[in-house]
Amino acid sequence: MQPNSGKHPRIAILTSNDIRHRFFVNDLAETNNVTAVIYLSTGYHPANTDRENLDPRTAEILKHHFDERTRQEHTFFGHNSQFRQNTTSCAIRHLTSHDLNTAATVDFLAARNPDLVIVYGTTLIKPPLLTRFADRLINMHLGLSPYYRGTATNFYPLLNEEPHYVGATIHMIDAGIDTGPILHHATPEITTTDLPHTLGCKAILAGLEKVHQSIREFATGKLDPIPQWRPPNPRLYLRKDYHPNQVVQLYNLIEKGLFQKYVANKRDIPHPSLIP
């Protein structure tokens, strides 16, 4: 991968269309030369999983959980979450997951000639998109690869009573699921007053800082991807692994002091090896 000869690399962004994703785009665009943005509507929301079969208590906890996610995202990101508009300097597309990995998407991006394609919160990148931009695709994965890969990988560390595995991984995209060479890890500070979505939002902000750093390193020829290693107990979670009862289990752990116990004992907890 060769750095752009200009001061500011041309950046294309592929992301979804929630508050956090729109903030991600706007934050990067403030200091980078963003020439194309694709907002993706995935059509997936875990709050709708088995909703008709839930008992009243589970339904109430589930509603609280996802209402709280929206509330915290408004708190952290709402001030800068407008959709960007199509201009001569930045082309905008709104697509569905079905449209992402297509020749039309490749043509749209190629016309903007990006030096880097930054990805956050989309479905899996596949050919022909992966093939065309293989050496230019950088992903912000919300989770610490190679320890937690796939989906909801800042949810499952909490469910597994491992808050120290909450974070973000900035990595090159390959054909696997969050398996590409790593550029940086980011972890948020965990406090006794945190809850799942305050911690999740802090992980997004920490990861975003590392995306900015990665773009600067690319511009100066200092980007240094590190191949992923295989830890003793790697976790891969897919959408099919999720069930609403897991949300109930998590809130039971929180009521029993999940975050307070972590903060009190964090000096004695073996933390994962991470790339700074």
ZADO-1210 file (C-alpha; in nm, 4 decimals, padded with zeros to 6 digits):
<atoms>
<atom x="00.0000" y="00.0000" z="00.0000" code="MET" pos="1"/>
<atom x="00.1518" y="00.3280" z="-00.1106" code="GLN" pos="2"/>
<atom x="00.0760" y="00.6618" z="00.0583" code="PRO" pos="3"/>
<atom x="-00.0906" y="00.9356" z="-00.1395" code="ASN" pos="4"/>
<atom x="00.1601" y="01.1877" z="-00.2727" code="SER" pos="5"/>
<atom x="-00.0657" y="01.4703" z="-00.1511" code="GLY" pos="6"/>
<atom x="-00.0962" y="01.5883" z="00.2071" code="LYS" pos="7"/>
<atom x="-00.4466" y="01.4504" z="00.2551" code="HIS" pos="8"/>
<atom x="-00.5317" y="01.1029" z="00.1224" code="PRO" pos="9"/>
<atom x="-00.8617" y="01.0666" z="-00.0593" code="ARG" pos="10"/>
<atom x="-01.0980" y="00.8777" z="00.1710" code="ILE" pos="11"/>
<atom x="-01.4149" y="00.6822" z="00.0920" code="ALA" pos="12"/>
<atom x="-01.6311" y="00.5663" z="00.3833" code="ILE" pos="13"/>
<atom x="-01.8631" y="00.2655" z="00.3911" code="LEU" pos="14"/>
<atom x="-02.0872" y="00.2590" z="00.6960" code="THR" pos="15"/>
<atom x="-02.4440" y="00.2145" z="00.8186" code="SER" pos="16"/>
<atom x="-02.7035" y="00.4809" z="00.8875" code="ASN" pos="17"/>
<atom x="-02.7534" y="00.4924" z="01.2657" code="ASP" pos="18"/>
<atom x="-02.6540" y="00.7887" z="01.4823" code="ILE" pos="19"/>
<atom x="-02.3122" y="00.6436" z="01.5643" code="ARG" pos="20"/>
<atom x="-02.2355" y="00.5778" z="01.1992" code="HIS" pos="21"/>
<atom x="-02.3369" y="00.9243" z="01.0853" code="ARG" pos="22"/>
<atom x="-02.1202" y="01.0760" z="01.3588" code="PHE" pos="23"/>
<atom x="-01.8297" y="00.8573" z="01.2435" code="PHE" pos="24"/>
<atom x="-01.8564" y="00.9997" z="00.8920" code="VAL" pos="25"/>
<atom x="-01.8850" y="01.3597" z="01.0056" code="ASN" pos="26"/>
<atom x="-01.5973" y="01.3347" z="01.2486" code="ASP" pos="27"/>
<atom x="-01.3637" y="01.1922" z="00.9843" code="LEU" pos="28"/>
<atom x="-01.4781" y="01.4491" z="00.7284" code="ALA" pos="29"/>
<atom x="-01.3834" y="01.7383" z="00.9555" code="GLU" pos="30"/>
<atom x="-01.0104" y="01.6759" z="00.9127" code="THR" pos="31"/>
<atom x="-00.9819" y="01.4432" z="00.6122" code="ASN" pos="32"/>
<atom x="-01.0448" y="01.4593" z="00.2390" code="ASN" pos="33"/>
<atom x="-01.3597" y="01.2450" z="00.2253" code="VAL" pos="34"/>
<atom x="-01.4613" y="01.2094" z="-00.1391" code="THR" pos="35"/>
<atom x="-01.7338" y="00.9420" z="-00.1144" code="ALA" pos="36"/>
<atom x="-01.9718" y="00.8053" z="00.1486" code="VAL" pos="37"/>
<atom x="-02.2003" y="00.5040" z="00.1312" code="ILE" pos="38"/>
<atom x="-02.4683" y="00.4786" z="00.4015" code="TYR" pos="39"/>
<atom x="-02.5963" y="00.1242" z="00.4295" code="LEU" pos="40"/>
<atom x="-02.9385" y="00.0164" z="00.5517" code="SER" pos="41"/>
<atom x="-02.8821" y="-00.3371" z="00.6813" code="THR" pos="42"/>
<atom x="-03.2443" y="-00.4089" z="00.7738" code="GLY" pos="43"/>
<atom x="-03.1289" y="-00.5895" z="01.0887" code="TYR" pos="44"/>
<atom x="-03.2176" y="-00.4940" z="01.4448" code="HIS" pos="45"/>
<atom x="-03.1623" y="-00.7399" z="01.7325" code="PRO" pos="46"/>
<atom x="-03.4532" y="-00.5887" z="01.9258" code="ALA" pos="47"/>
<atom x="-03.6857" y="-00.7590" z="01.6772" code="ASN" pos="48"/>
<atom x="-03.5452" y="-01.1088" z="01.7344" code="THR" pos="49"/>
<atom x="-03.8137" y="-01.3447" z="01.8743" code="ASP" pos="50"/>
<atom x="-04.0051" y="-01.0401" z="01.9943" code="ARG" pos="51"/>
<atom x="-04.3451" y="-01.2074" z="01.9622" code="GLU" pos="52"/>
<atom x="-04.2344" y="-01.5000" z="02.1836" code="ASN" pos="53"/>
<atom x="-04.0979" y="-01.3007" z="02.4774" code="LEU" pos="54"/>
<atom x="-04.2359" y="-01.3078" z="02.8275" code="ASP" pos="55"/>
<atom x="-04.3288" y="-00.9634" z="02.9685" code="PRO" pos="56"/>
<atom x="-04.0169" y="-00.9247" z="03.1868" code="ARG" pos="57"/>
<atom x="-03.7792" y="-01.0127" z="02.9030" code="THR" pos="58"/>
<atom x="-03.9658" y="-00.7800" z="02.6672" code="ALA" pos="59"/>
<atom x="-03.9399" y="-00.4952" z="02.9190" code="GLU" pos="60"/>
<atom x="-03.5666" y="-00.5446" z="02.9737" code="ILE" pos="61"/>
<atom x="-03.5049" y="-00.5727" z="02.6014" code="LEU" pos="62"/>
<atom x="-03.6953" y="-00.2515" z="02.5321" code="LYS" pos="63"/>
<atom x="-03.5010" y="-00.0704" z="02.8048" code="HIS" pos="64"/>
<atom x="-03.1709" y="-00.1995" z="02.6651" code="HIS" pos="65"/>
<atom x="-03.2264" y="-00.0726" z="02.3116" code="PHE" pos="66"/>
<atom x="-03.4005" y="00.2474" z="02.4181" code="ASP" pos="67"/>
<atom x="-03.0942" y="00.3161" z="02.6309" code="GLU" pos="68"/>
<atom x="-02.8676" y="00.2551" z="02.3336" code="ARG" pos="69"/>
<atom x="-03.0537" y="00.5218" z="02.1389" code="THR" pos="70"/>
<atom x="-03.0441" y="00.7603" z="02.4340" code="ARG" pos="71"/>
<atom x="-02.6706" y="00.7193" z="02.4898" code="GLN" pos="72"/>
<atom x="-02.5949" y="00.7545" z="02.1192" code="GLU" pos="73"/>
<atom x="-02.7879" y="01.0816" z="02.1157" code="HIS" pos="74"/>
<atom x="-02.5882" y="01.1932" z="02.4202" code="THR" pos="75"/>
<atom x="-02.2483" y="01.0991" z="02.2781" code="PHE" pos="76"/>
<atom x="-02.3020" y="01.1562" z="01.9068" code="PHE" pos="77"/>
<atom x="-02.6271" y="01.3425" z="01.8437" code="GLY" pos="78"/>
<atom x="-02.4642" y="01.6838" z="01.8157" code="HIS" pos="79"/>
<atom x="-02.2892" y="01.5796" z="01.4917" code="ASN" pos="80"/>
<atom x="-02.5086" y="01.3110" z="01.3386" code="SER" pos="81"/>
<atom x="-02.6664" y="01.4647" z="01.0314" code="GLN" pos="82"/>
<atom x="-02.6399" y="01.2825" z="00.7003" code="PHE" pos="83"/>
<atom x="-02.3898" y="01.4384" z="00.4634" code="ARG" pos="84"/>
<atom x="-02.5302" y="01.5771" z="00.1400" code="GLN" pos="85"/>
<atom x="-02.4110" y="01.5024" z="-00.2098" code="ASN" pos="86"/>
<atom x="-02.1671" y="01.7679" z="-00.3398" code="THR" pos="87"/>
<atom x="-01.9165" y="01.7993" z="-00.6195" code="THR" pos="88"/>
<atom x="-01.6365" y="01.7178" z="-00.3750" code="SER" pos="89"/>
<atom x="-01.8095" y="01.4297" z="-00.1928" code="CYS" pos="90"/>
<atom x="-02.0464" y="01.1834" z="-00.3595" code="ALA" pos="91"/>
<atom x="-02.3131" y="01.0202" z="-00.1398" code="ILE" pos="92"/>
<atom x="-02.5044" y="00.6952" z="-00.1879" code="ARG" pos="93"/>
<atom x="-02.7729" y="00.5281" z="00.0262" code="HIS" pos="94"/>
<atom x="-02.7760" y="00.1521" z="-00.0306" code="LEU" pos="95"/>
<atom x="-02.9083" y="-00.1707" z="00.1160" code="THR" pos="96"/>
<atom x="-02.6936" y="-00.4685" z="00.2126" code="SER" pos="97"/>
<atom x="-02.7969" y="-00.6346" z="-00.1132" code="HIS" pos="98"/>
<atom x="-02.6362" y="-00.3514" z="-00.3111" code="ASP" pos="99"/>
<atom x="-02.3049" y="-00.3311" z="-00.1274" code="LEU" pos="100"/>
<atom x="-02.0898" y="-00.5987" z="-00.2891" code="ASN" pos="101"/>
<atom x="-02.1794" y="-00.5226" z="-00.6484" code="THR" pos="102"/>
<atom x="-02.0104" y="-00.3963" z="-00.9618" code="ALA" pos="103"/>
<atom x="-02.2170" y="-00.0784" z="-00.9352" code="ALA" pos="104"/>
<atom x="-02.0671" y="-00.0028" z="-00.5948" code="THR" pos="105"/>
<atom x="-01.7186" y="-00.0719" z="-00.7263" code="VAL" pos="106"/>
<atom x="-01.7781" y="00.1664" z="-01.0158" code="ASP" pos="107"/>
<atom x="-01.9148" y="00.4361" z="-00.7830" code="PHE" pos="108"/>
<atom x="-01.6091" y="00.4190" z="-00.5572" code="LEU" pos="109"/>
<atom x="-01.3588" y="00.3825" z="-00.8401" code="ALA" pos="110"/>
<atom x="-01.4906" y="00.7037" z="-00.9942" code="ALA" pos="111"/>
<atom x="-01.3845" y="00.8847" z="-00.6746" code="ARG" pos="112"/>
<atom x="-01.0379" y="00.7220" z="-00.6861" code="ASN" pos="113"/>
<atom x="-00.9941" y="00.6738" z="-00.3088" code="PRO" pos="114"/>
<atom x="-00.6552" y="00.6075" z="-00.1557" code="ASP" pos="115"/>
<atom x="-00.8271" y="00.4414" z="00.1408" code="LEU" pos="116"/>
<atom x="-01.1711" y="00.2932" z="00.1970" code="VAL" pos="117"/>
<atom x="-01.2710" y="00.3127" z="00.5633" code="ILE" pos="118"/>
<atom x="-01.5390" y="00.0657" z="00.6753" code="VAL" pos="119"/>
<atom x="-01.7482" y="00.0684" z="00.9924" code="TYR" pos="120"/>
<atom x="-02.0683" y="-00.1195" z="01.0681" code="GLY" pos="121"/>
<atom x="-02.1488" y="-00.2730" z="00.7294" code="THR" pos="122"/>
<atom x="-02.2215" y="-00.6299" z="00.6340" code="THR" pos="123"/>
<atom x="-01.9307" y="-00.8502" z="00.5252" code="LEU" pos="124"/>
<atom x="-01.7170" y="-00.7080" z="00.2442" code="ILE" pos="125"/>
<atom x="-01.6949" y="-00.9577" z="-00.0421" code="LYS" pos="126"/>
<atom x="-01.5855" y="-00.9637" z="-00.4074" code="PRO" pos="127"/>
<atom x="-01.5993" y="-00.7725" z="-00.6311" code="PRO" pos="128"/>
<atom x="-01.5640" y="-00.4929" z="-00.3748" code="LEU" pos="129"/>
<atom x="-01.3018" y="-00.6800" z="-00.1751" code="LEU" pos="130"/>
<atom x="-01.1061" y="-00.7714" z="-00.4856" code="THR" pos="131"/>
<atom x="-01.1027" y="-00.4204" z="-00.6326" code="ARG" pos="132"/>
<atom x="-00.9895" y="-00.2431" z="-00.3145" code="PHE" pos="133"/>
<atom x="-00.8136" y="-00.5289" z="-00.1345" code="ALA" pos="134"/>
<atom x="-00.5084" y="-00.3300" z="-00.0297" code="ASP" pos="135"/>
<atom x="-00.7009" y="-00.0166" z="00.0674" code="ARG" pos="136"/>
<atom x="-00.9809" y="-00.1417" z="00.2948" code="LEU" pos="137"/>
<atom x="-00.9523" y="-00.0504" z="00.6627" code="ILE" pos="138"/>
<atom x="-01.2195" y="-00.1632" z="00.9077" code="ASN" pos="139"/>
<atom x="-01.3130" y="-00.0362" z="01.2519" code="MET" pos="140"/>
<atom x="-01.4325" y="-00.3507" z="01.4271" code="HIS" pos="141"/>
<atom x="-01.6088" y="-00.2963" z="01.7585" code="LEU" pos="142"/>
<atom x="-01.4404" y="-00.5759" z="01.9468" code="GLY" pos="143"/>
<atom x="-01.0861" y="-00.6855" z="02.0185" code="LEU" pos="144"/>
<atom x="-00.9681" y="-00.9170" z="01.7434" code="SER" pos="145"/>
<atom x="-00.8441" y="-01.1867" z="01.7463" code="PRO" pos="146"/>
<atom x="-01.0121" y="-01.2486" z="02.0828" code="TYR" pos="147"/>
<atom x="-01.3677" y="-01.1478" z="01.9900" code="TYR" pos="148"/>
<atom x="-01.4730" y="-01.1447" z="01.6251" code="ARG" pos="149"/>
<atom x="-01.8049" y="-01.1172" z="01.4450" code="GLY" pos="150"/>
<atom x="-02.1113" y="-00.9343" z="01.5730" code="THR" pos="151"/>
<atom x="-02.1989" y="-00.7735" z="01.9090" code="ALA" pos="152"/>
<atom x="-01.8421" y="-00.8256" z="02.0235" code="THR" pos="153"/>
<atom x="-01.8626" y="-00.5548" z="02.2876" code="ASN" pos="154"/>
<atom x="-02.1787" y="-00.7207" z="02.4213" code="PHE" pos="155"/>
<atom x="-02.0481" y="-01.0735" z="02.4603" code="TYR" pos="156"/>
<atom x="-01.7376" y="-00.9787" z="02.6639" code="PRO" pos="157"/>
<atom x="-01.9739" y="-00.8306" z="02.9237" code="LEU" pos="158"/>
<atom x="-02.1976" y="-01.1375" z="02.9118" code="LEU" pos="159"/>
<atom x="-01.8845" y="-01.3500" z="02.9623" code="ASN" pos="160"/>
<atom x="-01.7793" y="-01.1266" z="03.2568" code="GLU" pos="161"/>
<atom x="-01.4746" y="-01.0000" z="03.0657" code="GLU" pos="162"/>
<atom x="-01.5181" y="-00.6203" z="03.0453" code="PRO" pos="163"/>
<atom x="-01.1467" y="-00.5846" z="02.9693" code="HIS" pos="164"/>
<atom x="-01.2166" y="-00.7316" z="02.6240" code="TYR" pos="165"/>
<atom x="-01.4408" y="-00.4385" z="02.5283" code="VAL" pos="166"/>
<atom x="-01.2795" y="-00.2146" z="02.2686" code="GLY" pos="167"/>
<atom x="-01.2156" y="-00.1622" z="01.8991" code="ALA" pos="168"/>
<atom x="-00.9766" y="-00.3048" z="01.6435" code="THR" pos="169"/>
<atom x="-00.8561" y="-00.1134" z="01.3392" code="ILE" pos="170"/>
<atom x="-00.7515" y="-00.3686" z="01.0785" code="HIS" pos="171"/>
<atom x="-00.7094" y="-00.4320" z="00.7099" code="MET" pos="172"/>
<atom x="-00.9986" y="-00.6250" z="00.5581" code="ILE" pos="173"/>
<atom x="-00.9428" y="-00.9704" z="00.4142" code="ASP" pos="174"/>
<atom x="-01.1847" y="-01.2495" z="00.3171" code="ALA" pos="175"/>
<atom x="-01.2380" y="-01.3605" z="00.6775" code="GLY" pos="176"/>
<atom x="-01.4567" y="-01.2188" z="00.9533" code="ILE" pos="177"/>
<atom x="-01.2451" y="-00.9549" z="01.1327" code="ASP" pos="178"/>
<atom x="-00.9283" y="-01.1558" z="01.0610" code="THR" pos="179"/>
<atom x="-00.7203" y="-00.9037" z="00.8637" code="GLY" pos="180"/>
<atom x="-00.3833" y="-00.7630" z="00.9780" code="PRO" pos="181"/>
<atom x="-00.4197" y="-00.5257" z="01.2715" code="ILE" pos="182"/>
<atom x="-00.3177" y="-00.1610" z="01.2728" code="LEU" pos="183"/>
<atom x="-00.4301" y="-00.0624" z="01.6215" code="HIS" pos="184"/>
<atom x="-00.6392" y="-00.1622" z="01.9194" code="HIS" pos="185"/>
<atom x="-00.8364" y="00.0809" z="02.1350" code="ALA" pos="186"/>
<atom x="-00.9898" y="00.0266" z="02.4770" code="THR" pos="187"/>
<atom x="-01.2112" y="00.2651" z="02.6758" code="PRO" pos="188"/>
<atom x="-01.1646" y="00.3441" z="03.0422" code="GLU" pos="189"/>
<atom x="-01.4112" y="00.1418" z="03.2485" code="ILE" pos="190"/>
<atom x="-01.5673" y="00.2989" z="03.5569" code="THR" pos="191"/>
<atom x="-01.8003" y="00.1742" z="03.8278" code="THR" pos="192"/>
<atom x="-02.0823" y="00.3876" z="03.6873" code="THR" pos="193"/>
<atom x="-02.0611" y="00.2498" z="03.3334" code="ASP" pos="194"/>
<atom x="-02.3425" y="00.0592" z="03.1689" code="LEU" pos="195"/>
<atom x="-02.3333" y="-00.1386" z="02.8414" code="PRO" pos="196"/>
<atom x="-02.4035" y="00.1543" z="02.6134" code="HIS" pos="197"/>
<atom x="-02.1911" y="00.4173" z="02.7859" code="THR" pos="198"/>
<atom x="-01.9019" y="00.1761" z="02.7562" code="LEU" pos="199"/>
<atom x="-01.9935" y="00.0947" z="02.3967" code="GLY" pos="200"/>
<atom x="-02.0024" y="00.4615" z="02.2995" code="CYS" pos="201"/>
<atom x="-01.6663" y="00.5206" z="02.4671" code="LYS" pos="202"/>
<atom x="-01.5252" y="00.2282" z="02.2680" code="ALA" pos="203"/>
<atom x="-01.6467" y="00.3913" z="01.9464" code="ILE" pos="204"/>
<atom x="-01.4735" y="00.7182" z="02.0343" code="LEU" pos="205"/>
<atom x="-01.1531" y="00.5358" z="02.1277" code="ALA" pos="206"/>
<atom x="-01.1605" y="00.3441" z="01.8003" code="GLY" pos="207"/>
<atom x="-01.2297" y="00.6580" z="01.6006" code="LEU" pos="208"/>
<atom x="-00.9129" y="00.8169" z="01.7388" code="GLU" pos="209"/>
<atom x="-00.7181" y="00.5179" z="01.6088" code="LYS" pos="210"/>
<atom x="-00.8809" y="00.5494" z="01.2664" code="VAL" pos="211"/>
<atom x="-00.7575" y="00.9089" z="01.2492" code="HIS" pos="212"/>
<atom x="-00.4132" y="00.7866" z="01.3543" code="GLN" pos="213"/>
<atom x="-00.4153" y="00.5167" z="01.0860" code="SER" pos="214"/>
<atom x="-00.5001" y="00.7718" z="00.8148" code="ILE" pos="215"/>
<atom x="-00.2127" y="00.9944" z="00.9304" code="ARG" pos="216"/>
<atom x="00.0224" y="00.6951" z="00.9278" code="GLU" pos="217"/>
<atom x="-00.0866" y="00.6054" z="00.5756" code="PHE" pos="218"/>
<atom x="-00.0222" y="00.9605" z="00.4590" code="ALA" pos="219"/>
<atom x="00.3333" y="00.9484" z="00.5930" code="THR" pos="220"/>
<atom x="00.4099" y="00.5915" z="00.4849" code="GLY" pos="221"/>
<atom x="00.4139" y="00.4583" z="00.8420" code="LYS" pos="222"/>
<atom x="00.1176" y="00.2214" z="00.8310" code="LEU" pos="223"/>
<atom x="00.2346" y="-00.1117" z="00.9746" code="ASP" pos="224"/>
<atom x="-00.0256" y="-00.3925" z="00.9714" code="PRO" pos="225"/>
<atom x="00.0478" y="-00.6854" z="01.2056" code="ILE" pos="226"/>
<atom x="-00.0875" y="-01.0329" z="01.1165" code="PRO" pos="227"/>
<atom x="-00.3383" y="-01.1627" z="01.3677" code="GLN" pos="228"/>
<atom x="-00.2310" y="-01.4359" z="01.6064" code="TRP" pos="229"/>
<atom x="-00.4363" y="-01.7240" z="01.7426" code="ARG" pos="230"/>
<atom x="-00.5197" y="-01.6824" z="02.1126" code="PRO" pos="231"/>
<atom x="-00.6011" y="-01.9830" z="02.3356" code="PRO" pos="232"/>
<atom x="-00.9777" y="-01.9227" z="02.3289" code="ASN" pos="233"/>
<atom x="-01.0841" y="-01.7169" z="02.0250" code="PRO" pos="234"/>
<atom x="-01.4532" y="-01.6244" z="02.0124" code="ARG" pos="235"/>
<atom x="-01.6563" y="-01.5805" z="01.6958" code="LEU" pos="236"/>
<atom x="-02.0175" y="-01.4644" z="01.7343" code="TYR" pos="237"/>
<atom x="-02.2688" y="-01.4474" z="01.4518" code="LEU" pos="238"/>
<atom x="-02.6205" y="-01.3072" z="01.4416" code="ARG" pos="239"/>
<atom x="-02.7649" y="-01.6555" z="01.4858" code="LYS" pos="240"/>
<atom x="-02.5922" y="-01.6802" z="01.8251" code="ASP" pos="241"/>
<atom x="-02.7934" y="-01.3938" z="01.9729" code="TYR" pos="242"/>
<atom x="-03.1052" y="-01.4463" z="02.1832" code="HIS" pos="243"/>
<atom x="-03.2974" y="-01.1843" z="02.3858" code="PRO" pos="244"/>
<atom x="-03.2494" y="-01.3904" z="02.7022" code="ASN" pos="245"/>
<atom x="-02.8806" y="-01.2972" z="02.6830" code="GLN" pos="246"/>
<atom x="-02.9776" y="-00.9344" z="02.7475" code="VAL" pos="247"/>
<atom x="-03.1619" y="-01.0433" z="03.0628" code="VAL" pos="248"/>
<atom x="-02.8546" y="-01.2394" z="03.1723" code="GLN" pos="249"/>
<atom x="-02.6339" y="-00.9346" z="03.1207" code="LEU" pos="250"/>
<atom x="-02.8528" y="-00.7092" z="03.3331" code="TYR" pos="251"/>
<atom x="-02.8553" y="-00.9713" z="03.6076" code="ASN" pos="252"/>
<atom x="-02.4747" y="-00.9561" z="03.6056" code="LEU" pos="253"/>
<atom x="-02.4823" y="-00.5767" z="03.6161" code="ILE" pos="254"/>
<atom x="-02.7163" y="-00.5836" z="03.9159" code="GLU" pos="255"/>
<atom x="-02.4683" y="-00.8144" z="04.0872" code="LYS" pos="256"/>
<atom x="-02.1868" y="-00.5601" z="04.0372" code="GLY" pos="257"/>
<atom x="-02.0194" y="-00.6574" z="03.7096" code="LEU" pos="258"/>
<atom x="-01.8477" y="-00.3224" z="03.6595" code="PHE" pos="259"/>
<atom x="-01.7744" y="-00.2598" z="04.0276" code="GLN" pos="260"/>
<atom x="-01.6052" y="-00.6005" z="04.0583" code="LYS" pos="261"/>
<atom x="-01.3964" y="-00.5355" z="03.7491" code="TYR" pos="262"/>
<atom x="-01.2742" y="-00.1953" z="03.8681" code="VAL" pos="263"/>
<atom x="-01.1914" y="-00.3337" z="04.2131" code="ALA" pos="264"/>
<atom x="-00.9931" y="-00.6275" z="04.0740" code="ASN" pos="265"/>
<atom x="-00.8573" y="-00.5016" z="03.7396" code="LYS" pos="266"/>
<atom x="-00.4949" y="-00.4984" z="03.8567" code="ARG" pos="267"/>
<atom x="-00.5150" y="-00.8732" z="03.9130" code="ASP" pos="268"/>
<atom x="-00.6904" y="-00.9551" z="03.5843" code="ILE" pos="269"/>
<atom x="-00.4724" y="-01.0830" z="03.2965" code="PRO" pos="270"/>
<atom x="-00.5416" y="-00.8424" z="03.0122" code="HIS" pos="271"/>
<atom x="-00.5099" y="-00.9419" z="02.6451" code="PRO" pos="272"/>
<atom x="-00.2070" y="-00.8523" z="02.4372" code="SER" pos="273"/>
<atom x="-00.2924" y="-00.5491" z="02.2236" code="LEU" pos="274"/>
<atom x="-00.1294" y="-00.3445" z="01.9502" code="ILE" pos="275"/>
<atom x="-00.1050" y="00.0214" z="02.0593" code="PRO" pos="276"/>
</atoms>
